[in-house]
Amino acid sequence: MTELSESFISWVLEQGLPGKVTELRGEGPVACALEIETGQAKGAINVYDLGADAANIVEFRIVRKGHEDDPAFHLHFEMLDLARAQELFGEMRDVLERLEHPQPTKVLLCCSGGLTTTMFADELTRTAERFHQDYVFEAKGLERAIEEASRTDEGYACVMLAPQVGYLRDRAVRAFPGIPVFEVPAKTFGTYDALGAFRLVMDALEQEIDEPDPAGERIALEPLLDLARASKVLVILLRHLSTGARLEWRLYEHDAVVKSGRVVKGALRYHDARDLIATLACGELDVASLDAIGIAVPGIVQDGTAMLPWRKLAPYDLAGKIEARFGVPTFVENDANAACVGCYVSQGDYENVTLLVQHAGHVVGGAGTIVGGRLVKGYKGYAGEIKAIQQLYSLPEDVESRAWSPEAMTQVAMAHIVAVSSLVAPEACFVAMDMVPDMEALKVEVEKHMPAAFAPTLIHVANERERTFLGMFALALSGLQAR
């Protein structure tokens, strides 16, 4: 174990971790391990010694007791910088301490007082249990809930309104200050779509559902399909959440996912992708055998350099640094653009398409557009950054409030579709908006502002994550083809 790793382990032991800490030393790949056990969780810090010429790899892992297959925190990194290791340890410790005092998350579902809402609340609770989430959903009439709120704080994390009382949202916001209050779209409520409604709750609390990987969309376009069958590509998604960050990865071989995994950490940094690849190279993956690496990230991407000025992530030559380190052709793209490509390559009917992505509660979204089979990047990769234009033409002044209104979000989607139609006239528009699940209602709004004969086909996307993976896979293949 390197001197730097020894210094880090000594420093960790001086911090006074919660719970019982056991230090283990070994002669194998795991040179040192700290096992941590608290009342509610188990944690581990493992140091992997890869030989005299390589940096140690450090692994942090936390699981809740009873949910060992669902890490609450899990990451690997190269031990190159003591200060960065200490920063990451701080994130781990915060998670351990938060898990030590668990409380079920209470969500209130309000209606006019019918049995249907109680049944829907029960279904939502069962949905949460499926995903190992400790949530309790309570159903009450809105008038009763407002009256009770004036006397006591029930500790609700958010309030959901059935469509029939959605028009009273302003009253509910005043009665429940400081927490998200939103209306469930009529189609979601009317079809008992508990998963769709649960997605809205997770969006409201800025978290993410850990869904198992689906069978997956497949590339449908030739000759890209032939290249996919002959290539081995690692695809990584960097995902930003207010509660932390996710790095998800899949290994594609012969147009199929053969391995996958994820990292859960406290904050998003572009160089996390390099740490992930270095870790995979030590065990699960022969990086030298890869034909390409594709990485989808939030932010503006130009020639492999990513930047996210709104979140103060400075320009970072992600593709260049990974190619220099691992010798594998690497391609980086904005996540909304990658999702748009995923929508495009999974079908063969449309040459001109656009995608609008906007998570519930977010005042702005992102977009991707393909014209004549080519992704529109524009000047310095800025195409698809629709924040400013949305604020100008599609949102009312009280954007923070209206972002949770299905009616307002339908107008947002309509405005994007009409605007992009006037510029490039796509044949199809893919809509990844949980607040706008009803494409027929959206179609009615679009056709108020443009001739129906020229309006694009509208296609709802329930989970853009899958399309982003597929699109980044296709972009890596296209990059190889171009080289």
Buried (B, 14 or more C-beta within 10 A) or exposed (E): BBEBBBEBBEEBEEEEBBBEBEEEEEEEBBBBBBBBBBEBBBBBBBBBBBEEEBBBBBBBBBBBEEEEEBBBBBBBBBBEEEEBBEEBBEBBBEBBBBBEEEEEBBBBBBBEBEEBBBEBBEBBBEBBEEBEBEBBBBBBBBBEBBEBBEEEEEEBBBBBBBBBBBEBBEBBBEBBEEBBBBBBBBBBBEEBBBBBBBBBBBBBBBBBBEEEEEEBBEBEBEEBBEBBEEBBBBBBBBBBBEBBBBBBBBBBBEBEBEEBBBBBBBEBBBEBBBBBBBBBBBEEBEBEEBBBBBBBBBBBBBEBBBBBEEEEBEBBBBBBBBBEBBEBBBBBBBBBBBBBBBBBBBBEEBBBBBBBBBBBBBBBBBBBBBBEEEBBBEEEBEBBBBEEBBEEEBBEEEBEBBBBBBBBBBBBBBBBBBBBBEEBBBEBBBBBBBBBBBBEBBBEBBBEBBEEEEBBBBBBBEBBBBBBBBBBBBBBBBBBEEE
